[in-house]
């Protein structure tokens, strides 16, 4: 990645939730984030987690083209 512009990088056409992407935070510059956290933020998952927290294990689109988020082994559509 060093010495290349973003448009020169090879496209990842099969990303997984643990891949790391580069984002530009408008308040503090560049940061890294996993895809699962990026999607969670984009989808507005902001509620307080249950005691002990939660772990997002999967995010996918179902046959009805709805986003399904699986956390603590529970799918939420």
LINZIDA-V218486 format. One record per residue. N is the residue number from 1. BURIAL is # if it has 16 or more other ideal C-beta (glycine too) atoms within 10 Angstrom, else .. Layout:
n=N burial=BURIAL
n=N burial=BURIAL
//
This chain:
n=1 burial=.
n=2 burial=.
n=3 burial=.
n=4 burial=.
n=5 burial=.
n=6 burial=.
n=7 burial=.
n=8 burial=.
n=9 burial=.
n=10 burial=.
n=11 burial=.
n=12 burial=.
n=13 burial=.
n=14 burial=.
n=15 burial=.
n=16 burial=.
n=17 burial=#
n=18 burial=.
n=19 burial=.
n=20 burial=.
n=21 burial=.
n=22 burial=.
n=23 burial=.
n=24 burial=.
n=25 burial=.
n=26 burial=.
n=27 burial=.
n=28 burial=.
n=29 burial=.
n=30 burial=.
n=31 burial=.
n=32 burial=.
n=33 burial=#
n=34 burial=.
n=35 burial=#
n=36 burial=#
n=37 burial=#
n=38 burial=#
n=39 burial=#
n=40 burial=#
n=41 burial=.
n=42 burial=.
n=43 burial=.
n=44 burial=.
n=45 burial=.
n=46 burial=.
n=47 burial=.
n=48 burial=.
n=49 burial=.
n=50 burial=.
n=51 burial=.
n=52 burial=.
n=53 burial=.
n=54 burial=.
n=55 burial=.
n=56 burial=#
n=57 burial=.
n=58 burial=.
n=59 burial=#
n=60 burial=.
n=61 burial=.
n=62 burial=.
n=63 burial=.
n=64 burial=.
n=65 burial=.
n=66 burial=.
n=67 burial=.
n=68 burial=.
n=69 burial=#
n=70 burial=.
n=71 burial=#
n=72 burial=.
n=73 burial=.
n=74 burial=.
n=75 burial=.
n=76 burial=.
n=77 burial=.
//
